[in-house]
Amino acid sequence: MDKNSVLYLLMGMRMNSVMNGITEQDRDYQGLLQEVDKYIEKLEALHLPKETMHLIDQCVSGHNAIGSRYGMLAYMLGFSDCRELLLGTACPGKEALPDGLL
């Protein structure tokens, strides 16, 4: 997807300006943070070698990046679906996000 498209820029603006406030107020999100903190404490209590901790960090970071990208794509797909509903189907039968959307 074109990272200079209006949709991509809008997503970045909304995520950077609004999302932090939403996550701070969301009970489910905050509950998940507390749950993860418990696992971090347990992991640190194991006193694993530095290399092992680094490998675990890389693995978790990779999964976080995948989840984040999935969320971004879902956001853009939802926005694209709304656009299609409001403006009509630009490409009948096409289910993927086109490059340069909007």
N, C-alpha and C positions, 0 to 999 in steps of 0.2 A: 504494500500500500504506500502511496505517495505521502511522505512525512510532511510535505508542505500543503497538503489538501486542507480545506477549511475544516472538515470533520476532524482530522488529526490535530489541528491547532486548537479547535474548540475543546476537544477531549483533554489536551494538556492544560489548557487554561482552567477548566472546571476541576480537574483532578488536583491541580496545585493550589487553587484558591478556595475550594469548598470542601474537599474531601476530608481534610484534617478535622474540621469542625464536626462533620458528620460522624466520623469514627470516635471522636471524643465523647459524643453523646449516645452512641449506640451500645446498649447493654450487652448484646451478644458479642460484639467485637471486643469490648473491654473484658468480658468473661474469658474469651479465648486468649487474650494477652496474659491474664492471670494464670490460666492453665499452662501456657507455654513457660511462664516464669518458673513454675514448679518443676517442669522437666529440665530447665536449664540448671536449677539448683542441684537436682539429682545428678545430672551429668557432671557438673563441676565437682561434686563430692566424690566422684570416682577417681579423681586425680590421674586422668589418662595422660599418656605421653603427648607432647606438643604436636607431633606429626599426626596422631590419631584425632586430636581435637581439630586440627586444621582440615583434615579430610572430612570430618563430620560437618564442619562449618561450610566447606565447599558444597557438600551434598545438599544441605539445607538451603543454602543460598541459591543453588541451581533450581531446586523445587520452588522456592519463592519466586524466582524469575519466571519460571513456567506459569505459575499461578497468576502472577501479575500480568503477563502477556495475554493469557487466556481472558482475564478480566477486561483488559483493554479491547481485545477483539470482540468480546461479548457486548461491551458498551457501544462500540462502533456499529456492530450489527443491529443492536436495538435502535440506535439512532437512525440507521439506514432504513430499518423497517418502518419507523415513524414517518420518515421522509416519504417513503413509498406510499404509505397510507394517505398522507396529505396531498402529495403531488401526483399520484398515480404511478404505476409500474413503468419504469424507464426501460427495463429489459425483461419482458415476460419470460418466466421459467428459469431465470438466472438466480441462483441462491447464494452466490459468493459476493463479497464486497468488491466492487470494481476499483481499479486504481484511479486515483484522482477524484474520488467521490466528492460531489458538490464542487 
